[in-house]
């Protein structure tokens, strides 16, 4: 059977959903973006509704109709909220039932970020955005990643943990339970509030949104760079070490620790390329995983989803290079 497209690629993060339709030769046929649709948050029905609308949009833009049969040979869906095998199986069954393609693969969105940053089919990726996770694929195709559902699973990193730590230290500095920190004045100035008491109330009432809270990472990097505040610097260093340690353990699990291997850094915290954070990550990588080659994405994660689809179909490097050229930032 001949299909209009090779891959229907879906990258579903916690802040947005990207969908692309890609031809066998790597030509980008259509691409669109919509709201986030993680099933654990919005529910399976709403998730499928959003994904269905976005898929219908890329089909229409490519001159196709979902009512005419499958629009792609393979659906490669990499989604936030797909954290355990049961969720993977449930989502794969639900997407397969839509009839968009002949075959369907589903996994966590971390894999799409990783594949977008390397020309190899194997390696490791660390993603630090609102939270943190890491994944890897071995030379033999073995996959590994962290459960990464927060403090319960031993995780630290990303805008959520960093902003929480900043607020914790600033509040305790203000009431005297901990030593002074330059983050106190910086947070108050950032929000235009007179005290951490007021910041806490604003957070409690929702007057400071989740995105506004996550934005404190920019404040952290600025304070650490401009004031060398020891607490701020220690938080940046802790984030850097966590990146290196997560990469190290995946490299070991995939038998890549002694092999020159791409370690892709993705997510807003890491791709901001803050000079101090990047320098500290480089130092920790030299200690923990000296054969890891740090690299950053220059194409969006939905490109990685499409490339994982190419890997599944056995589509080669020439098509990958063409797609990357079309999708480069």
Secondary structure, DSSP 4 states (H G I P E B T S, - for coil): ---SEEEEEEEE-SS-EEEEEE-TTS-EEEEEEE----HHHH-HHHHHHHHHHHHHHHHHHTT--GGGS-SEEEEEEEETT--SHHHHHHHHHHHHTTTSEEEEEEEETHHHHHHHT-SSS-EEEEEESSSEEEEEE-TTS-EEE----SGGGT---HHHHHHHHHHHHHHHHHHTSS---HHHHHHHHHHT-S-HHHHHHHHHHTSS-HHHHHTHHHHHHHHHHHH--HHHHHHHHHHHHHHHHHHHHHHHHTT-TTS-EEEEEESHHHHT--HHHHHHHHHHHHHH-TTEEEEE-SB-HHHHHHHHHHHHHT--HHHHHHHHHHHB-
